[in-house]
Amino acid sequence: MYDKEYRPIYKKDPCKCPVESLILFFGLNRYLLNHLFVCGKQMPHLYGGKVLGLNPTLHDLSNNIYELIDVIKYLENVKGIDPIINLN
């Protein structure tokens, strides 16, 4: 959904800015948002992946997403820990 200036908005809460909408839609906290999408703000020691440079490729972004999924699966299946508690 878009506002009058054609900026993307979260349809359940149109007053939110695009970043807040992204957090709400995907259920991310700010640490995970930074790790996945903000160049130079990655925490590979916690979430896997690598630090993104100024011009990350789609491959770089998708690799960080897949690495995060692997960390979540590891916490759930090997450690028996609820990753929601640890990641949020």
Secondary structure by P-SEA (a helix, b strand, c coil): cccccccccccccccccaaaaaaaaacccaaaaaaccccccccccccccccccccccaaaaaaaaaaaaaaaaaaccccccccccccc
